[in-house]
Amino acid sequence: TLTSLDICNNKIGDSGARCVAEALRENQTLTSLGIRNNNIGDSGARCVAEALRENQTLTSLDIRSNKIGDSGARCVAEALRENQTLTSLDICNNKIGDSGARCLAEALRENQTLTHLDLD
């Protein structure tokens, strides 16, 4: 049973992130997903965020070094309000500005499971 998937550095872009998100919605065994450095933008982040609302097994998500901006960060923040399993999120080295960071910070008020957040 697959519990960890690392598909970093593959330039999957938003369309690849959409496919990963579709699989994540159905998957019940994956606990760690690495999709860093894949040219994922706001659209791909939105897809992954929507999957996070449904997935109940993923505990670690590495989505750093992509092209996610404030809009994508806002989607991830909304998902964090509902997600009850994610404990580690690395979303650093993206294009997130003040408003995106503020959305993530506000989501942490409601999220009770996240113990590691890297925005640096």
FENZI-V988217 format. One record per backbone hydrogen bond with DSSP energy under -1.0 kcal/mol. NH is the residue of the N-H (numbers start at 1). CO is the residue of the C=O. E is the energy in kcal/mol with one decimal. If there is no record, write none. Layout:
# FENZI-V988217
nh:NH co:CO e:E
nh:NH co:CO e:E
This chain:
# FENZI-V988217
nh:5 co:32 e:-2.4
nh:7 co:34 e:-2.8
nh:9 co:36 e:-2.0
nh:13 co:38 e:-2.9
nh:16 co:12 e:-1.9
nh:17 co:13 e:-2.0
nh:18 co:14 e:-2.1
nh:19 co:15 e:-1.6
nh:20 co:16 e:-2.4
nh:21 co:17 e:-2.6
nh:22 co:18 e:-2.0
nh:23 co:19 e:-1.9
nh:24 co:20 e:-2.4
nh:25 co:21 e:-1.7
nh:27 co:23 e:-2.1
nh:31 co:3 e:-3.3
nh:32 co:3 e:-2.0
nh:33 co:60 e:-2.3
nh:34 co:5 e:-2.8
nh:35 co:62 e:-3.1
nh:37 co:64 e:-2.0
nh:45 co:41 e:-2.3
nh:46 co:42 e:-2.2
nh:47 co:43 e:-1.7
nh:48 co:44 e:-2.2
nh:49 co:45 e:-2.7
nh:50 co:46 e:-2.3
nh:51 co:47 e:-1.8
nh:52 co:48 e:-1.9
nh:53 co:49 e:-1.1
nh:55 co:51 e:-2.9
nh:59 co:31 e:-2.7
nh:60 co:31 e:-2.1
nh:61 co:88 e:-2.4
nh:62 co:33 e:-2.6
nh:63 co:90 e:-2.7
nh:65 co:92 e:-2.1
nh:67 co:40 e:-3.0
nh:73 co:69 e:-2.3
nh:74 co:70 e:-2.3
nh:75 co:71 e:-1.7
nh:76 co:72 e:-2.2
nh:77 co:73 e:-2.6
nh:78 co:74 e:-2.2
nh:79 co:75 e:-1.9
nh:80 co:76 e:-2.2
nh:81 co:77 e:-1.2
nh:82 co:79 e:-1.2
nh:83 co:79 e:-2.9
nh:87 co:59 e:-2.7
nh:88 co:59 e:-2.2
nh:89 co:116 e:-2.7
nh:90 co:61 e:-2.5
nh:91 co:118 e:-2.3
nh:95 co:68 e:-2.6
nh:101 co:97 e:-2.3
nh:102 co:98 e:-2.4
nh:103 co:99 e:-1.9
nh:104 co:100 e:-2.0
nh:105 co:101 e:-2.4
nh:106 co:102 e:-2.4
nh:107 co:103 e:-1.9
nh:108 co:104 e:-1.3
nh:109 co:106 e:-1.1
nh:110 co:107 e:-1.2
nh:111 co:107 e:-2.1
nh:115 co:87 e:-2.5
nh:116 co:87 e:-1.9
nh:118 co:89 e:-2.4
